[in-house]
């Protein structure tokens, strides 16, 4: 039987690709990886062969084609994870989904002004009040979830799940731009960075030879 195929962008820059990739790798789901270069002249044309939106990521599992990070995570949860991607309790699961959806559709200033760059190290880069409000909201949400539901492990709802995969690129952003974080966020970042799958992604990102020119100035929410 053929392996599912996950189509992604550069590991250094593609935050949306990281999310389903990390979930699948963490839970040991075997898949074939196809990596497209985000700044290639024919990127959109290549991506449209895999996704109707011309964007990454996209998942192909036999005759099933799924695009969008969160949709891929939901499909993977039902197809391979036996529901382990979300908390077991209905009410808690609803809260986890709300937190994941907030990341999926919100924090535009944060995503735009602090684009993911796995090779980045902190410097004098600055962001505006809108991005800082997003940063503050992320940390407040993490504090809330860890305090109420994190007792069973090091992640937002104890064990690693879809909601953590959704926030994993934020951890890379916070580290790369030198964002000041509280103790809860610092411990959470350490837990994410300690994941073997996260270490694998970051090592591969650092080893990439391609670069999207001047990503700080372009500020594209990849």
N, C-alpha and C positions, 0 to 999 in steps of 0.2 A: 504494500500500500504506500502511495506517495505521501511524503510529509507535507504538512501545510506550509505555505510560503508567506513570509511576512516581508513586505516591501517597506523599506525605511529610507530616510535621508542620512546625511553625514552624522555620525555619532557625536561629533564635536558640537554641532549646532541644533540638531533637530529634536527639540523638546517633546513634540508630539509623538515622534517615533520611539523615544525612550520609554514612554508609559506602557504600551502593550508589550514591547520587547522585554522590559524588566519583569513584568508580571509572568509572562510565559517562561522566561529563563529561571526565575525564582522558584516556580512550581514544577520545574523539570519537564515542561512540555517541549518535545522535540519539534523543531521547525527548520525550514530552509530560509536563509536570509538573503534578500536581494537589496543591495544598497545603491541608491541613486544619488548623484551629486547635485546638491541644491542649486549651485551656481552654474551648472552646465547649460549651454545655450539651448539645448533641446530637452531640458528637464521636464517641462510641462508635457511635451509630446511623449516622453518616456513614461511619465507618471500616468498619463491618460490610458496607457495600455493596461494599467493595473487598477485604476480608480476613475470613476466618472467625474470626479472633481478636479483631476489633474494635480492632486496633492498626496502627500504621504502622511501617515502610514496607510497600508491596505493589507488585508489578509485574504488569502485564497486557500480554501480547505475543500478539495474536491470541486464540486460544483457550486460551493457557497463562496460568495465574494462579499467581504465586509470592509467598509472604509470608515474612517473616523476612530480616533484613539479609544474613546469611551465605549463605542459600539463594539470594537474588537475585544476590549476587556470583558464586556458583558457576554459576548459570544463564547469567549474562552472559559469564562466562569461556568457556563452551562454545558459546554462541550467537553471540557477536560478536568475542571477543578471540583466538580460535584458541589458547587456552591460555596467553596472555601474562600472565594474572593471577597465575600461580604460577611458581616457578623450574622450569627444564627438567629438572634432575636429580631422579631419584626420591627419593633420600634427603633431599636439601635441600628438596624440595617437601613431604615428610612433616613436616619440622621447621617449615616455614612454616605448614602447616596446623595443627600443634599450637599454635604461638604465636597464630594467629588464633582457634583454638577456646578457648584460655585466656582471651583477652579476651572472647569471646562469652559464656562461661559463668561467668567468675570476676570477681575484683576488685569484689565487691559493695559493700564498705565505701567504696572510692574512688568508685564510681558513685553511691552513695546520698548520701554526705556532701558530695561536690563535684559537684553536678549541672551539666551543661553550660549555660553562659550566655555566648554570644558577645560580649555587650556588657559583661561584667563586667571590672572592674579590681581589682587586689590591694588588700586592706585588712587589718583585724585578724582576719579570719575564721580559725577554728581547726578542726582535725579530731582524731580520737582515734588511738590507737595502731594500731588495726586498719586504718584508712585509710592511715596512714603505712607500715605493712607492705606494703600494696598498692602504694603509690608506690615504695617501695624495690625491690619485686619487678619492677615495670615497668622501672625503670631498669637493674636487673641483667640482665634479659632483653634489653633494647636493646643493652647493652654486649656481651653474648655474641654476639648475631646480627650486629651491625656488625663485630665483630672477626673472626668466622669466615667471614662470607658477604657483607659489604658492600663489598668492594673495587671492584666494578664500577659504583658510583654512590653517591648520597647517602642511600639508603634502607636498610631493614633487610636486604634481600637484594640490594643494588645498585640495580636499577631499581625504580620504583614498582610495587606490586602489591596484591593483595587484603589481605595482612597489614598493609600500611601504611594502607589505607583503614579497617581495623578499629581501628587505634590513633589515627587522626586526631582523634577527639573528645577523647582523652586530652591531646593537645597543647593544645587549646583550654582544657581544664580546668586544666592546669598553668600556662598563662599567666594565666588569669583569676583564679586563686586565689593566684598568687605562689609556687607550689611551688618549693622550692630544687632545682635539677637539676645534674647533673654535666656535664662538657664534651661527652661523647658525646650525652647527651639534648639539650643546648642546640643542638648542630649539627643533630641530627635534627629538632627543632622548627623550626628555621630553614628546613630543606629542605622540610618539609611546608607551612609558611606561604608559601613562595615559589612553590608550584604555582599556575598560573593558575586552575585549577578551585577550589582552596581559597580563593584570593583572591576569586573570584566568589561563593562561598558566604558568606564572612564579610562581604563588602560588603552582600549582600542581607540577611543577618541583622541587621546594624546598622541597616539602613533599615526594618526591620519596625516597624510602629507598635503591634502587639499585645504584651502582656506577660502572663506567668503570674505572678500576684501572689506576691511574697515567696518566690521559688524556693529561697532559701537555707534558709528554715525548713521548707518543705515537703519538701525533700530527696528528690525522686522521681527514680529512675534512668531518665530518659527515653531 
